[in-house]
Amino acid sequence: MAGEETHVVVVGAGQAGLAVVARLRADGFAGHITLIGAEPHPPYQRPPLSKAYLLGEMDRERLYLRPEAFYGDHAIDLRLGSEVAAIDTGTRVATLVTGGTIPYDELVLTTGSVPRRLPAAIGGELDGVLVMRDVADADRLAPELVPGRRVLVVGGGYIGLEAAAVCARKGLAVTLIEMAPRILSRVAAPETSDYFRALHEGMGVTIREGVGLERLLGEGRVAAARLSDGSEIAVDLVLVGVGVAPDTRLAESAGIAVENGIRTDAMGRSSAPHVWAAGDCASLPLGDGRIRLESVGNAIDQAEAVARNIMGAGEPYVPAPWFWSDQYDCKLQIAGLNTGYDSVHVREAGPDANGSRSHWYFRGDRLVAVDAMNDSRAYMIGKRLIEAGRSPPPSVLADPATDLKALLKG
Ligand SMILES: Cc1cc2nc3c(=O)[nH]c(=O)nc-3n(C[C@H](O)[C@H](O)[C@H](O)COP(=O)(O)OP(=O)(O)OC[C@H]3O[C@@H](n4cnc5c(N)ncnc54)[C@H](O)[C@@H]3O)c2cc1C
């Protein structure tokens, strides 16, 4: 049980790092807390970086998860622009790149993930080739979004599609390529891919599926892209959205077990004593296997579970996944985990319902996930049904005449 002399050091001042320290203080932790972040900004939310912030509709300060005064008021020693270079799990000391050392009693790794980049050998280091992970990336990209320019988005996942939507709204000519046979293939059913393909094409975006990038061409700055189907297109800008990898560098160099993320038990403990992990960087047990989730909801919930367990709660963390994405006027909300689904049932609202639609994923007769487009009621009810382990018959869910709320009763 953590006491007044206990020193908790949290490495990574992002969504999960903040959630750990805020939960510790909210639950009455009276020991010392140090939160160390490599970026110069206090903990901030990343989702607007590819949405409202990139569009120029949101100020930097509104990204920040807490006002600066929060940290002093809660006796949290926030060290920004400060990177941990190594941890010694035997002597329990963290060493900064500057050489300073910080002893700890409990250490939490919330180091997040790093974007995959294109290799230099295929032009990945040309000017005008950008990724989207942090404020600095968004600030580099925003001034490049000049109407009339031609942008190539590489990767049809959520971040690529959101960035494509912003570019289209800003008046750029957008081409998006996806190597897999369809956009969103890693995360959603064909029905959801179809919905977003039609949405983007309706806004003038060219989507080319089953097409990869062979190489980028240009002298200094990118000027063209050669694609896997042999075609070549002229481009002014390339945005790479080909996924992220968990940031496990620190854990690996400390000899901590890594398995698609820092391997934790259900409590959030890593393989090293007194070292915990949460958020994008952590892989946790689920059923017979392991899972790593990249979402705000998981970063918060898992981090809070770790904080409670540091205080001795002994509560296993059971994820209740949720996610959202904003593209043009469509708000997609997702509840549950669709891995292993074997059928999808579509519910369409009436013609004047702003494109409202929901896709219900089943494994056998078990409801496992829902994608709700402009339908927050379907999302809310789906989330509650999934969390309660309840599975109404697919035909009932798909019937637009069904009052979804009534399904929660009884
Ligand atoms: C553009 C974008 C849009 C997104 N949109 C959505 C969305 O719509 N919905 C959703 O649910 N999720 C979304 N996500 C994902 C979500 O933001 C992440 O899952 C979440 O931020 C993970 O939180 P985290 O604390 O694990 O990592 P992060 O928030 O990435 O924080 C990790 C921090 O640790 C720091 N760090 C790493 N190593 C060290 C070290 N050695 N020393 C000190 N500091 C270190 C990093 O610099 C970073 O600041 C989006 C992500 C991006 C990039």
PDBQT file of the ligand as one rigid body, heavy atoms in Angstrom, charges set to zero:
ROOT
HETATM    1  C1  LIG A 501      -3.996  12.483 -34.862  1.00  0.00    +0.000 C 
HETATM    2  C2  LIG A 501      -4.604  11.512 -33.881  1.00  0.00    +0.000 A 
HETATM    3  C3  LIG A 501      -5.989  11.390 -33.808  1.00  0.00    +0.000 A 
HETATM    4  C4  LIG A 501      -6.563  10.507 -32.895  1.00  0.00    +0.000 A 
HETATM    5  N1  LIG A 501      -7.927  10.406 -32.834  1.00  0.00    +0.000 NA
HETATM    6  C5  LIG A 501      -8.494   9.599 -31.899  1.00  0.00    +0.000 A 
HETATM    7  C6  LIG A 501      -9.915   9.547 -31.748  1.00  0.00    +0.000 A 
HETATM    8  O1  LIG A 501     -10.652  10.190 -32.481  1.00  0.00    +0.000 OA
HETATM    9  N2  LIG A 501     -10.425   8.780 -30.751  1.00  0.00    +0.000 N 
HETATM   10  C7  LIG A 501      -9.624   8.042 -29.919  1.00  0.00    +0.000 A 
HETATM   11  O2  LIG A 501     -10.135   7.358 -29.017  1.00  0.00    +0.000 OA
HETATM   12  N3  LIG A 501      -8.270   8.047 -30.056  1.00  0.00    +0.000 NA
HETATM   13  C8  LIG A 501      -7.698   8.816 -31.008  1.00  0.00    +0.000 A 
HETATM   14  N4  LIG A 501      -6.331   8.856 -31.143  1.00  0.00    +0.000 N 
HETATM   15  C9  LIG A 501      -5.505   7.960 -30.307  1.00  0.00    +0.000 C 
HETATM   16  C10 LIG A 501      -5.267   8.550 -28.926  1.00  0.00    +0.000 C 
HETATM   17  O3  LIG A 501      -4.911   9.912 -29.013  1.00  0.00    +0.000 OA
HETATM   18  C11 LIG A 501      -4.186   7.752 -28.225  1.00  0.00    +0.000 C 
HETATM   19  O4  LIG A 501      -4.656   6.412 -28.107  1.00  0.00    +0.000 OA
HETATM   20  C12 LIG A 501      -3.844   8.308 -26.850  1.00  0.00    +0.000 C 
HETATM   21  O5  LIG A 501      -3.274   9.589 -26.957  1.00  0.00    +0.000 OA
HETATM   22  C13 LIG A 501      -2.894   7.374 -26.118  1.00  0.00    +0.000 C 
HETATM   23  O6  LIG A 501      -2.490   7.966 -24.918  1.00  0.00    +0.000 OA
HETATM   24  P1  LIG A 501      -1.090   7.600 -24.269  1.00  0.00    +0.000 P 
HETATM   25  O7  LIG A 501      -0.988   8.406 -23.022  1.00  0.00    +0.000 OA
HETATM   26  O8  LIG A 501      -0.915   6.144 -24.217  1.00  0.00    +0.000 OA
HETATM   27  O9  LIG A 501      -0.006   8.146 -25.316  1.00  0.00    +0.000 OA
HETATM   28  P2  LIG A 501       0.284   9.630 -25.761  1.00  0.00    +0.000 P 
HETATM   29  O10 LIG A 501      -0.902  10.505 -25.609  1.00  0.00    +0.000 OA
HETATM   30  O11 LIG A 501       0.902   9.510 -27.099  1.00  0.00    +0.000 OA
HETATM   31  O12 LIG A 501       1.402  10.144 -24.733  1.00  0.00    +0.000 OA
HETATM   32  C14 LIG A 501       2.670   9.549 -24.637  1.00  0.00    +0.000 C 
HETATM   33  C15 LIG A 501       3.667  10.622 -24.265  1.00  0.00    +0.000 C 
HETATM   34  O13 LIG A 501       4.847  10.012 -23.748  1.00  0.00    +0.000 OA
HETATM   35  C16 LIG A 501       5.959  10.769 -24.151  1.00  0.00    +0.000 C 
HETATM   36  N5  LIG A 501       7.180   9.943 -24.012  1.00  0.00    +0.000 N 
HETATM   37  C17 LIG A 501       7.501   8.827 -24.714  1.00  0.00    +0.000 A 
HETATM   38  N6  LIG A 501       8.696   8.344 -24.292  1.00  0.00    +0.000 NA
HETATM   39  C18 LIG A 501       9.135   9.170 -23.311  1.00  0.00    +0.000 A 
HETATM   40  C19 LIG A 501      10.304   9.191 -22.492  1.00  0.00    +0.000 A 
HETATM   41  N7  LIG A 501      11.254   8.249 -22.624  1.00  0.00    +0.000 N 
HETATM   42  N8  LIG A 501      10.440  10.211 -21.603  1.00  0.00    +0.000 NA
HETATM   43  C20 LIG A 501       9.476  11.159 -21.467  1.00  0.00    +0.000 A 
HETATM   44  N9  LIG A 501       8.332  11.172 -22.208  1.00  0.00    +0.000 NA
HETATM   45  C21 LIG A 501       8.175  10.199 -23.127  1.00  0.00    +0.000 A 
HETATM   46  C22 LIG A 501       5.612  11.125 -25.588  1.00  0.00    +0.000 C 
HETATM   47  O14 LIG A 501       6.386  12.220 -26.033  1.00  0.00    +0.000 OA
HETATM   48  C23 LIG A 501       4.118  11.468 -25.456  1.00  0.00    +0.000 C 
HETATM   49  O15 LIG A 501       3.944  12.834 -25.184  1.00  0.00    +0.000 OA
HETATM   50  C24 LIG A 501      -5.730   9.725 -32.045  1.00  0.00    +0.000 A 
HETATM   51  C25 LIG A 501      -4.336   9.841 -32.136  1.00  0.00    +0.000 A 
HETATM   52  C26 LIG A 501      -3.768  10.727 -33.047  1.00  0.00    +0.000 A 
HETATM   53  C27 LIG A 501      -2.271  10.848 -33.132  1.00  0.00    +0.000 C 
ENDROOT
TORSDOF 0
